[in-house]
Structure formats: structure tokens, C-alpha cells
Amino acid sequence: MVNFNPNKLQVKYLYSGDIDLLSRKYTLTHSDFTGELFLSIDKDYDYQKLKNSMYV
């Protein structure tokens, strides 16, 4: 197992305004090429990010 590198984590807040902690949804994806992690936080899952990261 590899150690976590916080420099390779990109966090994106997609919501505007206030949403309570229990309503937040977190979507974590990664790049096989760069090893970067992408965390999206919103009131719903980031389905667009999931759709774009899958091979169909």
C-alpha cells in the first residue's frame, strides 16, 4: 500500500450556499496516469465525473 500524498488531492465544492453536513455527498475518483485524487462535494453525487471517468 502506498502512502497518501495530500499534494495529489484536488477538492472541488460544487454547491453554492449552505447545505448541512448530513446532506453532503462525496465523490472520489482518481487518475491511473497521474495518481491524482479528485474529491467532489455537493448535495448529490457528481455523476458527470463518474460518467466521464468510466470506459464504456
C-alpha contacts under 8 A as a table, 3 or more apart, distances in Angstrom:
res1	aa1	res2	aa2	distance
5	N	8	K	5.75
5	N	9	L	7.39
6	P	9	L	5.31
8	K	35	G	7.15
8	K	36	E	4.71
8	K	37	L	6.03
9	L	36	E	5.99
9	L	37	L	4.74
9	L	38	F	5.94
9	L	39	L	7.32
10	Q	36	E	7.62
10	Q	37	L	6.22
10	Q	38	F	4.94
10	Q	39	L	6.14
11	V	38	F	6.08
11	V	39	L	4.76
11	V	40	S	5.96
11	V	41	I	7.67
12	K	38	F	7.73
12	K	39	L	6.21
12	K	40	S	4.85
12	K	41	I	6.29
13	Y	40	S	6.00
13	Y	41	I	4.95
13	Y	42	D	6.28
14	L	40	S	6.80
14	L	41	I	6.01
14	L	42	D	5.19
15	Y	18	D	7.95
15	Y	41	I	7.41
15	Y	42	D	5.11
15	Y	43	K	6.68
19	I	23	S	6.45
19	I	24	R	6.93
19	I	43	K	7.03
20	D	23	S	5.52
20	D	24	R	6.84
21	L	24	R	5.52
23	S	43	K	5.95
24	R	41	I	6.56
24	R	42	D	5.63
24	R	43	K	4.91
24	R	44	D	6.97
25	K	41	I	5.79
25	K	42	D	5.47
25	K	43	K	5.61
25	K	44	D	5.28
25	K	45	Y	5.44
26	Y	39	L	6.77
26	Y	40	S	5.74
26	Y	41	I	4.87
26	Y	42	D	6.82
26	Y	44	D	7.94
26	Y	45	Y	6.30
26	Y	46	D	7.91
27	T	38	F	7.92
27	T	39	L	5.62
27	T	40	S	5.10
27	T	41	I	6.65
27	T	45	Y	5.84
27	T	46	D	6.00
28	L	37	L	6.93
28	L	38	F	5.62
28	L	39	L	4.55
28	L	40	S	6.55
29	T	37	L	5.88
29	T	38	F	5.20
29	T	39	L	6.62
29	T	49	K	7.89
29	T	50	L	7.44
29	T	53	S	7.73
30	H	35	G	6.51
30	H	36	E	5.60
30	H	37	L	4.39
30	H	38	F	5.86
31	S	34	T	5.56
31	S	35	G	5.19
31	S	36	E	5.44
31	S	37	L	6.66
32	D	35	G	5.52
32	D	36	E	7.87
40	S	45	Y	7.90
40	S	46	D	6.61
41	I	45	Y	7.68
41	I	46	D	7.93
42	D	45	Y	6.61
42	D	46	D	7.43
46	D	49	K	5.44
46	D	50	L	6.52
47	Y	50	L	4.95
47	Y	51	K	5.96
48	Q	51	K	5.04
48	Q	52	N	6.09
49	K	52	N	5.19
49	K	53	S	6.16
50	L	53	S	5.21
50	L	54	M	6.46
51	K	54	M	5.64
